[in-house]
Amino acid sequence: MIDFEVRDMSCGHCVGAITQALKAVDGDAEVQIDLGTHRVQVEAGSASAQELAEAIREAGYTPVPAAAAAPAGARAAKSCCGCCR
């Protein structure tokens, strides 16, 4: 399982955009997203963690490996998708 924290993911549109980006890189990936904790978990089929992170970046978000993520309570960035501003 590959874990990312994506603090600039803030609404359902963001979840859909990230899921679509990950599936475009790895169609066999199983994607689980918890919007409340800003956590993206991917059970990759063929893509590497680097390829998955790049897909999230190309979708306009900032993935951070979960082990390197900011401590709980850190402030989330504003949404980049524009849907929930």
DRENMISE-972746 format. One record per residue (C-alpha): y, x, z; residue number from 1; residue in three letters. Coordinates in Angstrom, 3 decimals. Example, Ala and Ser with C-alpha at 12.3 -4.5 7.8 and 13.67 -1.06 7.14 Angstrom:
<recs>
[rec [-4.500, 12.300, 7.800], 1, "Ala"] [rec [-1.060, 13.670, 7.140], 2, "Ser"] 
</recs>
This chain:
<recs>
[rec [0.000, 0.000, 0.000], 1, "Met"] [rec [3.427, 1.340, -0.968], 2, "Ile"] [rec [6.297, 0.156, 1.244], 3, "Asp"] [rec [10.005, 0.101, 0.475], 4, "Phe"] [rec [12.998, -1.198, 2.340], 5, "Glu"] [rec [15.579, -2.708, 0.006], 6, "Val"] [rec [18.648, -3.485, 2.127], 7, "Arg"] [rec [20.702, -4.782, -0.823], 8, "Asp"] [rec [18.125, -7.526, -1.532], 9, "Met"] [rec [19.649, -10.659, -0.029], 10, "Ser"] [rec [18.450, -13.843, -1.736], 11, "Cys"] [rec [15.681, -15.475, -3.730], 12, "Gly"] [rec [17.180, -14.284, -7.005], 13, "His"] [rec [16.905, -10.687, -5.758], 14, "Cys"] [rec [13.267, -11.263, -4.819], 15, "Val"] [rec [12.516, -12.596, -8.292], 16, "Gly"] [rec [14.321, -9.745, -10.048], 17, "Ala"] [rec [12.469, -7.099, -8.033], 18, "Ile"] [rec [9.106, -8.807, -8.498], 19, "Thr"] [rec [9.668, -9.055, -12.250], 20, "Gln"] [rec [10.703, -5.390, -12.469], 21, "Ala"] [rec [7.625, -4.232, -10.565], 22, "Leu"] [rec [5.270, -6.383, -12.634], 23, "Lys"] [rec [6.808, -5.017, -15.848], 24, "Ala"] [rec [5.814, -1.487, -14.780], 25, "Val"] [rec [2.434, -2.422, -13.308], 26, "Asp"] [rec [1.058, -5.786, -14.366], 27, "Gly"] [rec [-1.850, -5.477, -11.929], 28, "Asp"] [rec [0.366, -4.814, -8.901], 29, "Ala"] [rec [0.261, -7.198, -5.970], 30, "Glu"] [rec [3.795, -7.621, -4.672], 31, "Val"] [rec [4.717, -8.988, -1.241], 32, "Gln"] [rec [8.367, -9.341, -0.296], 33, "Ile"] [rec [9.800, -10.283, 3.097], 34, "Asp"] [rec [13.448, -11.122, 2.521], 35, "Leu"] [rec [14.191, -11.330, 6.261], 36, "Gly"] [rec [13.190, -7.720, 6.877], 37, "Thr"] [rec [14.151, -6.498, 3.379], 38, "His"] [rec [10.606, -5.156, 2.988], 39, "Arg"] [rec [8.855, -4.787, -0.366], 40, "Val"] [rec [5.145, -3.973, -0.241], 41, "Gln"] [rec [3.223, -3.149, -3.386], 42, "Val"] [rec [-0.501, -2.732, -3.854], 43, "Glu"] [rec [-0.207, -0.746, -7.069], 44, "Ala"] [rec [-2.703, -0.979, -9.872], 45, "Gly"] [rec [-1.748, 2.022, -11.982], 46, "Ser"] [rec [1.879, 2.891, -11.185], 47, "Ala"] [rec [2.971, 5.618, -8.783], 48, "Ser"] [rec [5.400, 5.090, -5.911], 49, "Ala"] [rec [8.013, 6.971, -7.930], 50, "Gln"] [rec [7.558, 4.677, -10.947], 51, "Glu"] [rec [7.807, 1.590, -8.735], 52, "Leu"] [rec [10.946, 2.881, -7.017], 53, "Ala"] [rec [12.516, 3.614, -10.403], 54, "Glu"] [rec [11.736, 0.057, -11.558], 55, "Ala"] [rec [13.516, -1.336, -8.480], 56, "Ile"] [rec [16.505, 0.968, -9.126], 57, "Arg"] [rec [16.672, -0.083, -12.775], 58, "Glu"] [rec [16.775, -3.719, -11.605], 59, "Ala"] [rec [19.948, -2.806, -9.691], 60, "Gly"] [rec [18.655, -2.282, -6.157], 61, "Tyr"] [rec [18.301, 0.640, -3.770], 62, "Thr"] [rec [14.706, 1.202, -2.611], 63, "Pro"] [rec [14.076, 3.478, 0.352], 64, "Val"] [rec [10.540, 4.492, 1.329], 65, "Pro"] [rec [9.761, 2.451, 4.457], 66, "Ala"] [rec [9.095, 5.573, 6.541], 67, "Ala"] [rec [12.630, 6.809, 5.751], 68, "Ala"] [rec [14.375, 3.439, 6.129], 69, "Ala"] [rec [17.328, 2.893, 8.443], 70, "Ala"] [rec [16.592, 1.770, 11.997], 71, "Pro"] [rec [16.352, -1.927, 12.817], 72, "Ala"] [rec [19.743, -3.539, 13.192], 73, "Gly"] [rec [21.350, -1.450, 10.476], 74, "Ala"] [rec [23.763, -3.462, 8.427], 75, "Arg"] [rec [22.627, -4.643, 4.991], 76, "Ala"] [rec [24.726, -3.915, 1.938], 77, "Ala"] [rec [26.276, -6.793, 0.019], 78, "Lys"] [rec [24.155, -8.442, -2.601], 79, "Ser"] [rec [24.300, -6.811, -5.997], 80, "Cys"] [rec [22.990, -9.814, -7.908], 81, "Cys"] [rec [26.086, -11.949, -7.331], 82, "Gly"] [rec [24.092, -15.096, -6.562], 83, "Cys"] [rec [24.834, -15.280, -2.849], 84, "Cys"] [rec [28.341, -13.897, -2.461], 85, "Arg"] 
</recs>
